[in-house]
């Protein structure tokens, strides 16, 4: 039996097999960023065994492979990595898109989440994960409520997940209702303990397919003492850390007022930053923030769609120029990576007013290898290379959107025109979860119907509360 420390979490003969992708174009995202044509890739169990010339590999593997996939007119990419998401927020869809950042986070979304039971969280996450897989996402960093139930959804759907549960020492009710910050370390430590409990019960499950992070919520709601305590626990548990970073103007303002410095330097002084740190959003950054993040080898999850929807654009080119590793995240309500990829290129251009940047390769890097690096798994996934774990997405280019398709426009066509509907196959750890554009890891129709039912009931329960919250101030 091969070592399966980072596999797909399925034992025995269940769906694990030798798969030959024949006649493919392969976007490797290896160190040389090679794009191979007339190529083939052989996967056995959870690993990529060989990548090379189609004719040679066919001769070698076709007879013994359990399955040969004719990838003519299809392009293989490394599985997309979603570095920041809240799958339970699927139930907030259509309610939190047209309000301010502040009202969304502390108002309507809170009122919906507070009305979600463990079952509600499980069924909405499950549908969000199916949607992610169908857009080529193979790994997601995810937080929300009832995370043990969310973990069940991740285990069941087959997605690779980094789960975490938010906590803070500021009193959310006081912040929401009175607009002021009231901190209590005891509250923060209680939250941290719950987050640690999640790590202890979930981290490493399913052969390591399920992992965890520690994620205090936002820099304005978390004290430097709590950051310090979190770092200590993260190091003890061997997990990375993440935080919502300067997603709105109030965060750096409150950081200066309460902690006497900007978020970057505050986190640095608390020993919270490092190569295992992911800051989500990073919109309202000052030079001192960028310098602190760069100095400590940090990563950022850029979430262009939700940012743009809330009328913000993060300074991505400044961060990359400073040497910060930037991955892509979908955040709330959006779970379609092709939309995220497309928007990332567009908002970058709007911010710097230059249509020549970023080049498509940079955007694909953000969606793949950079995301893997942010999560500390770039040695096992994030590129298609021999010996790596087989997290693969196969995109069907035989469509109007990609026509004409020539060797020179493979990346450009994906970034500018790609749509989730084009994802023909998604494989996580060698296990095919989306096949012929359909989710095959479970009954998609039932998953959809149960989320619809649950979401409708949650809205009915939450409505009275959000009306009061939005108007009662
Ligand atoms: Zn978030």
Boltz pocket constraint, residues with backbone or C-beta under 6 A from the ligand:
constraints:
  - pocket:
      binder: B
      contacts: [[A, 84], [A, 85], [A, 86], [A, 244], [A, 280], [A, 331], [A, 332]]
      max_distance: 6.0
